[in-house]
Amino acid sequence: MVTETKKHRYTNRLADETSPYLLQHAHNPVDWYPWSKEAFEIAKKLDKPVFLSIGYSTCHWCHVMERESFTNERISKIMNEHFVSIKVDREQRPDVDNVYMTAVQMMTGSGGWPLSVFLTPEGKPFYGGTYFPPKGMYGRPGFDTLLLAIADAWKNKRSELLESAEKVSSILRQASEVTGKEALSIDILNKSYLYLKQIFDSTYRGFGSAPKFPQPTNLSMLLSYWHRTGDKAALAMVENTLEAMANGGIYDHLGGGFHRYSTDSRWLVPHFEKMLYDQALLSKVYVQAYQISGKEDYAEVAREIFDYVLRDMTDSKGGFYSAEDADSEGKEGLFYVWEPKEIDKVLGAKNARIFNEYYGITSEGNFEDNKSILNIKKSVGELAKQFKQDTKAIETVLAQGRSKLLGHRSKRIRPHLDDKVIAGWNGLMISALAYGGAALDEKKYIDAAARAADFTLTTLQLDGRLMRYYRDGKVVNLAYLDDYAFVIMGLLDLYEATFDARRLAEAKELAEQMIELFGDKSRGCFYLTGNDAERLIVRSKPDYDGAIPTGNSVAALVLYKIGRLTMDSNFTEKAERVLKAFSGQIQQSPTSLSAMLIALNFSIGPAREIVIAADASRPDTKEMLKLIHRRFLPNTVVLLHQTGKAGEAIEKIAPFVKFQVAINNKATAYVCENYVCKQPVTEIDLLKNLLENSNDGQKAK
């Protein structure tokens, strides 16, 4: 019901919701319902079809459709008269989004957000699309015309719509069944590598053409492939892509962090929204590239991403916010772009000349309204020659310029911040910060990961069950498979950064819950929703690694790791069943599950366990752990067996470490590969030799 108040001309049911996206629509003249039984019961009672609109708070075209259609009184009147309209935040209800996105992709061959779907009162889809303009344009029908046509068809050709709904629902059910049964071999890794090599853009780097996405999961998979094979081309594809992205406009050169994607093939003009999951996944790849190459530039990008997240994306209680919008003051990218005169004013003419030359800021601009997006056009060395200065002087000018302009930019109106804290995305960020903090030897990042883990396991838990998200003091919705898998991954990385046995215990407990809540006992893989969740028209199984890896892929990897860390074969067997369940899809399209290929790489081995037996405070222990953390070891798990209570705690979870103790009161490394243990070593050089001579495709640094 839409009402009028003194403050707002229109207020609908969404005003009572916590989702920032739903609240953005709370004062539309549309009589919106949140996703609820009530909405479908009303549709049945009134004999009306349902219009389902799905989006998220930082979605540019969602804002456009709201502005053009959902605030339009004439269009809203049509919607209210002929439909029951439901608004869904895809980040709050990924299960609803997954089902109806799949349906629209089946019906139209494409998908995206805003997602616009027409349903029967039973929730079965019969027509859909994405963004519709208010009047016909861009080759799309006008939204007003479409609404009236569907309303007429519901009245006069309903049997055809119902038949279509039944067909789509039947196909959805069939698509949710996985059929693989066979074990996968190393040939699949080779096949996926060759495919990525084929679509690699050798001119501008990255994969495919415009719009170009970072694809961190593919990059990480290629690093694992290089680690196995030593194939230099695989590593080169990753390094070239990371360098191109870090130099491009897709990267925020002042504040750190990556924008969502590049609208062109050159990484120059981005879609400016910033997502937490991109920061987590990309920062981890940059850290991995640093571990492999030792190139400080990669470490610096990772640090800048971490600092951005801690500065601008962190809740006071320690959780991480979801996203920042692309738009400010109604214009996309306005917060991030510059004109030469602004740079002159802030830096002074002399330093501005150097800064503008380095970052490609010109009077013509490279964006709308002659504005410029910062991007690196030449090296510092080239700039030093051009301005006849030494490189250190140039670097000082650039560093001071970035700092001053960041301060100046902070006075602008910022893009909207989506301040909900999503469990799974926090898990990804915990993983990145813990892994990165250990590799870079930066305690502040590990501390931030630990604080976020505590927040997730307290505030985002209700009656022992992980919840989806937190905002304004409230936790909302049961967590999904992705949430569990990502949080487990974060806890495992946090354990290997801190060697606090509590973290491994927490990961193991969540893994047991995940198996119980989401496991398909007949097929062996996992459903997106728990067995305690609302039933939709189909219970889907995540099967695509897109911007975020799917829960099944990450679940397989973390189960393998827990199996190795605890020597509990039950976890390993569960992981094997996930790979077998998706073997048919992987054989047909390996890169559709590139994160699962990382789990496959772990499965094929050689997988390795390293136990350091000594107290954490010892200098020789720290030296050994630092050596391990510096290296890229994708198929390795690490435990620390200390004396006293810390040792007892890890023995409860991993009993096998009882027999791996310090020799001659020295830190002792036990390295086991494929369940065969090497002679224990107490010297750092001997440990380095063990790591060098194992089959891991790289040399110890």
C-alpha positions as CSV (number, residue, x, y, z in Angstrom):
1,M,0.0,0.0,0.0
2,V,1.4,3.4,-1.0
3,T,0.7,6.2,1.5
4,E,1.5,9.9,1.7
5,T,3.4,11.6,4.6
6,K,4.5,15.1,5.4
7,K,8.1,14.2,4.5
8,H,7.4,12.0,1.4
9,R,4.7,12.1,-1.2
10,Y,4.8,8.3,-1.5
11,T,5.8,5.6,1.0
12,N,5.4,1.9,0.3
13,R,6.1,-1.3,2.2
14,L,9.8,-1.2,1.5
15,A,10.2,1.6,4.1
16,D,10.2,-1.2,6.8
17,E,13.1,-3.1,5.2
18,T,16.8,-3.0,6.1
19,S,18.3,-3.5,2.6
20,P,19.8,-0.2,1.2
21,Y,18.5,-1.2,-2.2
22,L,15.0,-1.8,-1.1
23,L,15.1,1.5,0.9
24,Q,16.1,3.3,-2.2
25,H,12.6,2.4,-3.6
26,A,10.6,3.0,-0.5
27,H,9.2,6.3,-1.8
28,N,8.3,5.2,-5.3
29,P,4.7,5.5,-6.3
30,V,4.9,1.8,-7.1
31,D,3.1,-0.4,-4.5
32,W,6.1,-2.5,-3.9
33,Y,6.2,-5.7,-1.8
34,P,9.3,-7.2,-0.5
35,W,9.7,-10.9,-1.3
36,S,7.2,-12.6,0.9
37,K,4.4,-15.2,1.1
38,E,2.0,-12.2,1.5
39,A,2.8,-10.8,-2.0
40,F,2.1,-14.1,-3.7
41,E,-1.1,-14.7,-1.7
42,I,-2.3,-11.2,-2.7
43,A,-1.5,-12.0,-6.4
44,K,-3.6,-15.2,-6.1
45,K,-6.4,-13.4,-4.4
46,L,-6.5,-10.6,-6.9
47,D,-5.8,-12.9,-9.9
48,K,-2.9,-10.8,-11.0
49,P,0.5,-11.7,-12.4
50,V,3.6,-10.8,-10.5
51,F,6.3,-8.3,-11.7
52,L,9.6,-9.2,-10.0
53,S,12.4,-6.6,-10.1
54,I,15.8,-7.7,-8.8
55,G,18.9,-5.4,-8.4
56,Y,21.3,-4.1,-5.9
57,S,22.1,-0.7,-4.4
58,T,25.2,0.2,-6.4
59,C,23.8,-0.9,-9.8
60,H,23.9,2.0,-12.3
61,W,21.2,0.8,-14.6
62,C,19.0,-0.1,-11.6
63,H,19.1,3.6,-10.7
64,V,18.3,4.5,-14.3
65,M,15.2,2.3,-14.4
66,E,14.0,3.6,-11.1
67,R,14.4,7.2,-12.2
68,E,12.8,6.6,-15.6
69,S,10.0,4.2,-14.7
70,F,9.5,3.5,-11.0
71,T,9.1,7.2,-10.1
72,N,7.0,7.8,-13.2
73,E,3.4,8.2,-12.0
74,R,1.8,7.0,-15.2
75,I,3.9,3.8,-15.4
76,S,3.5,3.2,-11.6
77,K,-0.3,3.4,-12.1
78,I,-0.1,0.7,-14.8
79,M,2.0,-1.5,-12.5
80,N,-0.3,-1.0,-9.5
81,E,-3.5,-1.7,-11.5
82,H,-2.3,-4.8,-13.3
83,F,0.4,-6.4,-11.3
84,V,1.6,-7.3,-7.8
85,S,5.1,-5.8,-7.8
86,I,8.0,-7.3,-5.8
87,K,11.4,-5.8,-5.3
88,V,14.4,-8.0,-4.3
89,D,17.9,-7.1,-3.3
90,R,20.0,-9.8,-5.1
91,E,22.7,-9.5,-2.4
92,Q,20.1,-10.2,0.3
93,R,18.4,-13.0,-1.6
94,P,20.9,-14.6,-3.9
95,D,18.7,-17.7,-4.1
96,V,15.8,-15.8,-5.6
97,D,18.2,-14.0,-8.0
98,N,19.9,-17.3,-9.0
99,V,16.6,-19.0,-9.9
100,Y,15.1,-16.1,-11.9
101,M,18.4,-15.0,-13.5
102,T,18.7,-18.6,-14.9
103,A,15.1,-18.4,-16.1
104,V,15.7,-15.1,-18.0
105,Q,19.0,-16.4,-19.5
106,M,17.1,-19.5,-20.7
107,M,14.3,-17.3,-22.2
108,T,16.4,-14.6,-23.8
109,G,20.0,-15.8,-24.0
110,S,21.3,-13.1,-21.7
111,G,20.9,-11.6,-18.3
112,G,22.0,-8.8,-16.0
113,W,20.6,-6.2,-13.6
114,P,18.1,-4.8,-13.1
115,L,16.4,-8.2,-13.7
116,S,12.8,-7.8,-14.7
117,V,10.7,-11.0,-14.6
118,F,7.0,-11.7,-15.0
119,L,5.6,-14.6,-12.9
120,T,2.4,-16.4,-12.3
121,P,1.0,-16.1,-8.7
122,E,2.7,-19.4,-8.0
123,G,6.1,-17.9,-8.8
124,K,6.7,-19.5,-12.2
125,P,8.3,-17.2,-14.8
126,F,6.8,-16.7,-18.2
127,Y,8.6,-13.6,-19.6
128,G,11.6,-11.6,-18.6
129,G,14.5,-9.3,-19.5
130,T,16.8,-6.8,-17.8
131,Y,16.6,-3.0,-18.2
132,F,13.6,-1.6,-20.1
133,P,13.5,2.0,-21.1
134,P,10.2,3.9,-20.4
135,K,9.7,4.3,-24.2
136,G,11.0,2.0,-26.9
137,M,14.7,2.6,-27.6
138,Y,18.1,0.7,-27.8
139,G,16.2,-2.0,-29.6
140,R,14.2,-2.7,-26.5
141,P,10.4,-2.3,-26.0
142,G,9.2,0.5,-23.9
143,F,8.3,-0.6,-20.3
144,D,4.9,1.0,-20.5
145,T,4.1,-0.9,-23.7
146,L,5.4,-4.1,-22.3
147,L,3.4,-3.8,-19.1
148,L,0.2,-3.3,-21.0
149,A,0.9,-6.1,-23.5
150,I,1.5,-8.6,-20.7
151,A,-1.6,-7.4,-18.8
152,D,-3.6,-7.9,-22.0
153,A,-2.1,-11.4,-22.5
154,W,-2.8,-12.3,-18.9
155,K,-6.4,-11.4,-19.5
156,N,-6.9,-12.8,-23.0
157,K,-4.1,-15.4,-23.7
158,R,-3.5,-16.7,-20.2
159,S,-3.3,-20.4,-21.2
160,E,-0.3,-19.6,-23.4
161,L,1.5,-17.8,-20.6
162,L,0.8,-20.6,-18.2
163,E,2.1,-23.1,-20.7
164,S,5.3,-21.1,-21.1
165,A,5.7,-20.8,-17.3
166,E,5.4,-24.6,-17.0
167,K,8.0,-25.2,-19.7
168,V,10.5,-22.8,-18.1
169,S,9.9,-24.2,-14.7
170,S,10.5,-27.7,-16.0
171,I,13.7,-26.7,-17.7
172,L,14.9,-25.0,-14.5
173,R,14.4,-28.2,-12.5
174,Q,16.3,-30.2,-15.1
175,A,19.1,-27.7,-15.2
176,S,19.5,-27.9,-11.4
177,E,20.4,-31.6,-11.6
178,V,24.1,-32.3,-12.0
179,T,25.0,-35.5,-13.8
180,G,28.8,-36.0,-13.6
181,K,30.1,-39.2,-12.1
182,E,33.7,-39.6,-13.3
183,A,37.0,-38.5,-11.7
184,L,38.8,-35.7,-13.5
185,S,42.3,-35.8,-14.8
186,I,45.1,-33.3,-15.3
187,D,44.0,-33.1,-19.0
188,I,41.2,-30.7,-17.9
189,L,43.8,-28.3,-16.5
190,N,45.7,-28.3,-19.8
191,K,42.4,-27.8,-21.7
192,S,41.4,-24.8,-19.6
193,Y,44.9,-23.2,-19.9
194,L,44.8,-23.6,-23.7
195,Y,41.4,-22.0,-23.9
196,L,42.4,-19.0,-21.8
197,K,45.6,-18.7,-23.9
198,Q,43.3,-18.6,-27.0
199,I,41.1,-15.7,-25.7
200,F,44.0,-13.7,-24.1
201,D,44.2,-10.2,-25.4
202,S,47.9,-9.9,-26.3
203,T,47.5,-6.2,-27.1
204,Y,45.7,-4.8,-24.0
205,R,46.0,-7.9,-21.7
206,G,43.2,-9.6,-20.0
207,F,40.6,-12.0,-21.5
208,G,38.1,-11.3,-24.3
209,S,37.1,-7.8,-25.4
210,A,34.9,-5.0,-24.2
211,P,33.4,-4.9,-21.6
212,K,36.5,-6.4,-20.0
213,F,36.3,-7.9,-16.5
214,P,39.3,-8.6,-14.2
215,Q,38.5,-12.3,-13.8
216,P,40.6,-12.9,-10.7
217,T,39.5,-16.6,-10.4
218,N,40.9,-17.3,-13.9
219,L,44.1,-15.5,-12.9
220,S,44.5,-17.5,-9.7
221,M,43.8,-20.7,-11.6
222,L,46.6,-19.8,-14.1
223,L,49.0,-19.3,-11.2
224,S,48.2,-22.7,-9.9
225,Y,48.7,-24.1,-13.4
226,W,52.1,-22.4,-13.6
227,H,53.0,-23.7,-10.2
228,R,52.3,-27.3,-11.4
229,T,53.9,-27.0,-14.9
230,G,56.3,-24.1,-14.8
231,D,54.7,-22.9,-18.0
232,K,56.1,-19.4,-18.5
233,A,53.3,-18.3,-20.8
234,A,50.7,-19.0,-18.1
235,L,52.6,-16.8,-15.6
236,A,53.1,-14.1,-18.3
237,M,49.4,-13.9,-19.0
238,V,48.7,-13.2,-15.3
239,E,51.6,-10.7,-14.8
240,N,50.8,-8.8,-18.0
241,T,47.1,-8.6,-17.0
242,L,47.9,-7.4,-13.4
243,E,50.2,-4.7,-14.7
244,A,47.7,-3.5,-17.3
245,M,44.9,-3.3,-14.8
246,A,47.1,-1.6,-12.2
247,N,48.1,1.0,-14.8
248,G,44.6,1.5,-16.2
249,G,41.6,3.6,-15.3
250,I,39.9,0.6,-13.7
251,Y,42.3,1.1,-10.8
252,D,41.8,4.0,-8.3
253,H,45.3,5.5,-8.3
254,L,44.5,7.9,-5.5
255,G,42.4,5.9,-3.0
256,G,43.3,2.3,-4.0
257,G,40.9,-0.4,-5.0
258,F,39.5,-1.6,-8.3
259,H,36.3,-0.5,-10.1
260,R,33.9,-3.3,-11.3
261,Y,35.0,-3.6,-14.9
262,S,36.3,-1.7,-18.0
263,T,33.8,-0.5,-20.6
264,D,36.6,-0.7,-23.2
265,S,39.2,-3.3,-24.0
266,R,42.1,-1.0,-22.8
267,W,41.2,-1.0,-19.1
268,L,40.8,2.8,-19.4
269,V,37.1,3.7,-18.8
270,P,35.6,1.7,-16.0
271,H,32.1,1.2,-14.6
272,F,33.0,3.0,-11.4
273,E,31.3,1.0,-8.7
274,K,33.6,-0.7,-6.2
275,M,32.6,-4.1,-4.8
276,L,34.1,-5.7,-1.7
277,Y,34.5,-9.1,-3.4
278,D,36.6,-7.6,-6.2
279,Q,39.0,-6.0,-3.7
280,A,39.3,-9.3,-1.8
281,L,39.8,-11.6,-4.8
282,L,42.1,-9.2,-6.7
283,S,44.3,-8.2,-3.7
284,K,44.9,-11.9,-3.1
285,V,46.0,-12.5,-6.7
286,Y,48.4,-9.5,-6.5
287,V,49.9,-11.0,-3.3
288,Q,50.3,-14.4,-5.0
289,A,52.0,-12.7,-8.0
290,Y,54.3,-10.9,-5.5
291,Q,55.1,-14.3,-3.8
292,I,56.1,-15.7,-7.2
293,S,58.0,-12.8,-8.7
294,G,59.2,-10.7,-5.8
295,K,58.0,-7.6,-7.7
296,E,57.3,-4.9,-5.2
297,D,54.8,-3.2,-7.5
298,Y,52.4,-6.1,-6.9
299,A,52.8,-5.9,-3.1
300,E,52.1,-2.2,-3.3
301,V,48.8,-2.6,-5.2
302,A,47.7,-5.2,-2.6
303,R,48.6,-2.9,0.3
304,E,46.7,0.0,-1.4
305,I,43.6,-2.2,-1.8
306,F,43.8,-3.3,1.9
307,D,44.3,0.2,3.1
308,Y,41.3,1.4,1.0
309,V,39.1,-1.3,2.5
310,L,40.3,-0.6,6.1
311,R,39.8,3.2,5.6
312,D,36.5,3.4,3.6
313,M,34.8,0.0,3.8
314,T,35.1,-1.1,7.4
315,D,32.3,-1.0,10.0
316,S,33.1,0.2,13.5
317,K,32.6,-3.3,14.8
318,G,35.1,-4.8,12.3
319,G,32.9,-6.1,9.5
320,F,33.4,-4.9,5.9
321,Y,30.8,-3.0,3.9
322,S,29.5,-4.4,0.6
323,A,30.1,-1.7,-2.1
324,E,30.4,1.9,-3.2
325,D,28.2,3.2,-6.0
326,A,29.4,4.3,-9.4
327,D,27.4,7.5,-9.2
328,S,27.7,10.7,-7.2
329,E,25.5,13.8,-7.7
330,G,23.6,11.8,-10.3
331,K,26.6,11.3,-12.6
332,E,28.7,8.2,-13.0
333,G,32.4,8.6,-12.2
334,L,32.1,12.2,-11.1
335,F,33.9,11.6,-7.8
336,Y,36.9,10.1,-9.6
337,V,37.7,12.3,-12.6
338,W,39.8,15.5,-13.0
339,E,40.6,18.5,-15.1
340,P,44.1,20.0,-15.4
341,K,43.1,23.2,-13.8
342,E,42.1,21.3,-10.6
343,I,45.4,19.6,-10.5
344,D,47.2,22.9,-11.0
345,K,45.3,24.5,-8.1
346,V,46.1,21.7,-5.7
347,L,49.6,20.8,-6.6
348,G,50.9,24.0,-8.2
349,A,51.8,24.4,-11.9
350,K,55.3,22.8,-11.8
351,N,54.3,19.6,-10.0
352,A,51.0,19.5,-11.8
353,R,52.8,19.3,-15.2
354,I,54.6,16.1,-14.0
355,F,51.5,14.6,-12.4
356,N,49.3,15.3,-15.4
357,E,51.9,13.8,-17.8
358,Y,52.2,10.7,-15.8
359,Y,48.5,10.1,-15.3
360,G,47.3,11.2,-18.7
361,I,45.3,14.2,-17.5
362,T,44.6,16.6,-20.5
363,S,42.3,19.4,-21.4
364,E,40.6,17.2,-24.0
365,G,40.1,14.5,-21.4
366,N,39.4,10.8,-21.9
367,F,35.9,10.8,-20.3
368,E,32.7,12.7,-20.5
369,D,32.7,16.5,-20.3
370,N,36.5,16.6,-21.1
371,K,37.3,15.1,-17.7
372,S,40.2,12.7,-17.3
373,I,40.4,9.3,-15.6
374,L,43.8,8.8,-14.0
375,N,45.8,6.1,-15.8
376,I,49.5,5.6,-16.2
377,K,50.8,6.4,-19.6
378,K,54.6,6.0,-19.2
379,S,57.2,4.8,-16.7
380,V,58.8,6.9,-14.0
381,G,62.1,6.5,-15.8
382,E,60.7,7.9,-19.0
383,L,59.1,10.8,-17.1
384,A,62.5,11.5,-15.3
385,K,64.2,11.8,-18.7
386,Q,61.5,14.0,-20.1
387,F,61.6,16.5,-17.1
388,K,65.4,16.1,-16.6
389,Q,65.1,15.0,-13.0
390,D,66.2,11.8,-11.2
391,T,63.6,9.1,-10.6
392,K,63.5,9.6,-6.8
393,A,62.5,13.3,-7.3
394,I,59.8,12.3,-9.7
395,E,58.5,9.5,-7.4
396,T,58.3,12.1,-4.5
397,V,56.3,14.5,-6.7
398,L,53.9,11.7,-7.6
399,A,53.5,10.4,-4.1
400,Q,52.9,13.8,-2.6
401,G,50.5,14.6,-5.5
402,R,48.5,11.5,-4.8
403,S,48.3,12.3,-1.1
404,K,47.2,15.9,-1.7
405,L,44.6,15.0,-4.3
406,L,43.2,12.2,-2.2
407,G,42.6,14.8,0.6
408,H,41.1,17.2,-1.9
409,R,38.9,14.5,-3.4
410,S,37.6,13.6,0.1
411,K,35.8,16.9,0.2
412,R,33.7,16.0,-2.8
413,I,30.3,14.3,-2.5
414,R,31.1,10.6,-2.2
415,P,29.2,7.9,-4.1
416,H,26.6,6.0,-2.1
417,L,28.0,3.4,0.3
418,D,26.1,0.1,0.7
419,D,26.8,-0.5,4.3
420,K,25.4,-3.9,4.8
421,V,27.9,-6.5,5.9
422,I,27.5,-9.8,4.0
423,A,28.9,-12.9,5.7
424,G,30.4,-14.5,2.6
425,W,32.0,-11.3,1.2
426,N,33.5,-10.8,4.6
427,G,34.9,-14.3,4.4
428,L,36.6,-13.4,1.1
429,M,38.1,-10.2,2.6
430,I,39.2,-12.1,5.8
431,S,41.0,-14.6,3.5
432,A,42.7,-11.9,1.5
433,L,43.8,-9.8,4.5
434,A,45.1,-12.9,6.5
435,Y,46.9,-14.3,3.5
436,G,48.3,-10.9,2.4
437,G,49.3,-9.9,5.9
438,A,51.2,-13.1,6.3
439,A,52.9,-12.9,2.9
440,L,53.8,-9.2,3.3
441,D,54.6,-9.5,7.0
442,E,52.1,-6.8,7.9
443,K,50.4,-7.5,11.2
444,K,47.8,-4.8,10.9
445,Y,46.1,-6.7,8.0
446,I,46.1,-9.9,10.0
447,D,44.6,-8.1,13.0
448,A,41.9,-6.6,10.8
449,A,41.1,-10.1,9.5
450,A,40.9,-11.5,13.0
451,R,38.6,-8.7,14.1
452,A,36.3,-9.3,11.1
453,A,36.3,-13.0,11.9
454,D,35.2,-12.4,15.4
455,F,32.5,-10.1,14.2
456,T,31.3,-12.7,11.7
457,L,31.2,-15.5,14.2
458,T,29.4,-13.5,16.8
459,T,27.2,-10.7,15.3
460,L,26.4,-12.8,12.2
461,Q,25.4,-15.9,14.1
462,L,21.9,-16.6,15.4
463,D,21.2,-19.7,17.5
464,G,24.4,-21.3,16.2
465,R,23.4,-20.7,12.5
466,L,25.4,-18.3,10.3
467,M,23.3,-15.5,8.9
468,R,23.5,-13.7,5.5
469,Y,24.0,-10.1,6.4
470,Y,24.1,-7.4,9.1
471,R,22.9,-3.8,8.9
472,D,21.8,-1.2,11.5
473,G,22.0,-3.6,14.4
474,K,20.0,-6.3,12.7
475,V,21.0,-9.7,11.1
476,V,18.8,-10.7,8.2
477,N,18.3,-14.0,6.3
478,L,19.9,-17.4,6.8
479,A,23.3,-17.7,5.3
480,Y,23.8,-19.5,2.0
481,L,26.4,-22.1,0.8
482,D,28.6,-19.3,-0.5
483,D,28.6,-17.6,2.9
484,Y,29.7,-20.8,4.7
485,A,32.3,-21.7,2.1
486,F,33.9,-18.2,2.0
487,V,33.9,-17.8,5.8
488,I,35.6,-21.2,6.2
489,M,38.2,-20.2,3.6
490,G,38.8,-17.0,5.5
491,L,39.2,-18.9,8.8
492,L,41.7,-21.3,7.2
493,D,43.8,-18.5,5.9
494,L,43.6,-16.8,9.3
495,Y,44.7,-20.0,11.0
496,E,47.8,-20.2,8.8
497,A,48.5,-16.5,9.4
498,T,48.2,-16.7,13.2
499,F,48.3,-20.4,14.1
500,D,45.6,-19.8,16.6
501,A,44.0,-23.3,16.9
502,R,40.7,-21.7,17.6
503,R,40.5,-20.6,14.0
504,L,41.0,-24.1,12.6
505,A,38.4,-25.4,15.1
506,E,35.9,-22.8,13.9
507,A,36.5,-23.7,10.3
508,K,36.0,-27.4,11.0
509,E,32.8,-26.7,12.9
510,L,31.4,-24.5,10.1
511,A,32.4,-27.2,7.5
512,E,30.4,-29.8,9.4
513,Q,27.4,-27.5,9.5
514,M,27.8,-26.8,5.8
515,I,27.8,-30.5,4.9
516,E,24.7,-31.0,7.1
517,L,22.7,-28.0,5.9
518,F,23.6,-27.8,2.2
519,G,24.8,-31.3,1.1
520,D,23.0,-33.3,-1.6
521,K,23.5,-36.7,-0.2
522,S,22.6,-38.5,-3.4
523,R,24.8,-36.4,-5.8
524,G,27.5,-35.3,-3.4
525,C,27.6,-31.6,-4.2
526,F,25.9,-28.7,-2.4
527,Y,22.7,-26.7,-2.8
528,L,22.7,-22.9,-2.6
529,T,20.1,-22.9,0.2
530,G,20.1,-24.8,3.5
531,N,17.6,-27.5,4.3
532,D,16.0,-25.1,6.8
533,A,15.4,-22.3,4.2
534,E,12.4,-21.2,2.2
535,R,11.6,-23.5,-0.8
536,L,11.5,-21.8,-4.1
537,I,10.3,-23.3,-7.4
538,V,13.6,-25.0,-7.7
539,R,16.5,-25.7,-5.2
540,S,19.5,-24.7,-7.3
541,K,23.1,-25.8,-7.0
542,P,25.7,-23.1,-7.8
543,D,27.6,-24.1,-10.9
544,Y,29.3,-21.1,-12.3
545,D,32.4,-19.2,-11.2
546,G,31.7,-15.6,-12.3
547,A,32.7,-12.4,-10.6
548,I,32.6,-14.5,-7.4
549,P,33.6,-18.1,-7.2
550,T,30.7,-20.4,-6.7
551,G,30.1,-22.0,-3.3
552,N,30.6,-25.5,-4.6
553,S,34.1,-24.6,-6.0
554,V,35.2,-23.1,-2.7
555,A,33.6,-25.8,-0.7
556,A,35.6,-28.4,-2.5
557,L,38.8,-26.6,-1.9
558,V,38.3,-25.9,1.8
559,L,37.1,-29.5,2.4
560,Y,40.3,-30.8,0.8
561,K,42.3,-28.4,3.1
562,I,40.5,-29.4,6.3
563,G,41.0,-33.0,5.3
564,R,44.7,-32.5,5.1
565,L,45.0,-30.3,8.2
566,T,43.1,-32.8,10.3
567,M,43.8,-36.0,8.5
568,D,40.1,-36.7,8.6
569,S,39.3,-38.5,5.3
570,N,35.6,-37.7,5.6
571,F,36.3,-34.2,4.5
572,T,38.5,-35.3,1.6
573,E,35.8,-37.7,0.4
574,K,33.2,-35.0,0.5
575,A,35.5,-32.8,-1.6
576,E,36.0,-35.6,-4.1
577,R,32.3,-36.1,-4.5
578,V,31.9,-32.4,-5.4
579,L,34.4,-32.7,-8.2
580,K,32.8,-35.8,-9.5
581,A,29.3,-34.2,-9.4
582,F,30.5,-31.4,-11.7
583,S,32.8,-33.5,-13.8
584,G,30.4,-33.5,-16.8
585,Q,30.2,-29.7,-16.9
586,I,33.9,-29.2,-16.3
587,Q,34.8,-31.5,-19.2
588,Q,32.4,-29.5,-21.5
589,S,33.4,-26.0,-20.2
590,P,36.4,-26.1,-17.8
591,T,36.6,-22.3,-17.3
592,S,32.9,-22.1,-16.2
593,L,34.2,-23.5,-12.9
594,S,37.8,-22.2,-12.9
595,A,37.8,-22.0,-9.1
596,M,36.9,-25.7,-9.0
597,L,40.0,-26.3,-11.1
598,I,42.1,-24.9,-8.3
599,A,40.5,-27.6,-6.0
600,L,41.1,-30.2,-8.7
601,N,44.8,-29.1,-8.8
602,F,44.9,-29.7,-5.1
603,S,43.3,-33.1,-5.5
604,I,45.6,-34.3,-8.2
605,G,48.6,-33.2,-6.1
606,P,51.3,-33.5,-5.0
607,A,49.6,-32.1,-1.9
608,R,51.8,-31.3,1.0
609,E,51.6,-30.8,4.8
610,I,54.2,-28.8,6.7
611,V,54.3,-29.0,10.5
612,I,56.5,-26.6,12.3
613,A,57.2,-28.0,15.8
614,A,58.2,-25.2,18.2
615,D,56.8,-22.3,20.1
616,A,55.7,-19.4,18.0
617,S,57.8,-16.9,19.9
618,R,61.1,-18.5,19.0
619,P,63.2,-16.6,16.4
620,D,63.9,-19.8,14.4
621,T,60.2,-20.6,14.3
622,K,59.4,-17.1,13.0
623,E,62.2,-17.5,10.4
624,M,60.7,-20.8,9.1
625,L,57.2,-19.5,9.0
626,K,58.3,-16.3,7.2
627,L,60.0,-18.5,4.6
628,I,56.8,-20.5,4.1
629,H,54.6,-17.4,4.0
630,R,56.8,-15.7,1.4
631,R,56.2,-18.5,-1.1
632,F,53.2,-19.3,-3.3
633,L,52.2,-22.8,-2.2
634,P,48.7,-23.5,-3.5
635,N,48.7,-27.3,-2.7
636,T,50.2,-27.0,0.8
637,V,48.7,-26.7,4.3
638,V,50.7,-25.6,7.3
639,L,50.3,-26.3,11.0
640,L,52.2,-25.1,14.1
641,H,52.7,-27.6,16.9
642,Q,53.6,-25.7,20.1
643,T,54.1,-26.8,23.6
644,G,51.7,-26.2,26.5
645,K,48.0,-25.3,26.0
646,A,48.5,-24.1,22.4
647,G,49.9,-27.5,21.5
648,E,47.1,-29.3,23.3
649,A,44.5,-27.2,21.4
650,I,45.9,-28.2,18.0
651,E,46.3,-31.8,19.0
652,K,42.6,-32.0,19.6
653,I,41.9,-31.0,16.0
654,A,44.9,-32.6,14.3
655,P,45.9,-35.6,16.5
656,F,48.7,-36.7,14.2
657,V,50.9,-33.7,15.2
658,K,51.4,-35.3,18.7
659,F,54.4,-37.2,17.2
660,Q,55.9,-34.2,15.4
661,V,57.9,-32.4,18.1
662,A,60.9,-30.1,18.3
663,I,64.3,-31.9,18.0
664,N,67.2,-30.7,20.2
665,N,65.1,-27.8,21.4
666,K,65.1,-26.2,17.9
667,A,62.3,-25.3,15.6
668,T,61.7,-28.4,13.5
669,A,60.0,-28.6,10.1
670,Y,58.2,-31.8,9.1
671,V,57.4,-31.8,5.4
672,C,55.2,-34.5,4.1
673,E,54.2,-34.9,0.4
674,N,51.4,-37.3,-0.8
675,Y,51.4,-38.8,2.7
676,V,55.2,-39.5,2.6
677,C,57.3,-37.6,5.1
678,K,60.8,-36.3,4.5
679,Q,63.4,-36.3,7.2
680,P,62.6,-33.5,9.7
681,V,64.9,-30.5,9.5
682,T,66.0,-27.8,11.9
683,E,68.0,-25.5,9.7
684,I,66.3,-22.9,7.5
685,D,68.5,-23.7,4.5
686,L,67.5,-27.3,4.7
687,L,63.8,-26.3,4.7
688,K,64.4,-24.1,1.8
689,N,66.0,-27.0,-0.1
690,L,63.1,-29.2,0.7
691,L,60.7,-26.6,-0.8
692,E,63.0,-26.1,-3.8
693,N,63.3,-29.7,-4.6
694,S,59.7,-30.6,-4.3
695,N,57.5,-30.8,-7.4
696,D,56.1,-27.3,-7.1
697,G,57.2,-25.6,-10.3
698,Q,59.2,-22.7,-8.7
699,K,62.3,-21.9,-6.7
700,A,62.4,-20.7,-3.1
701,K,63.2,-17.1,-2.8
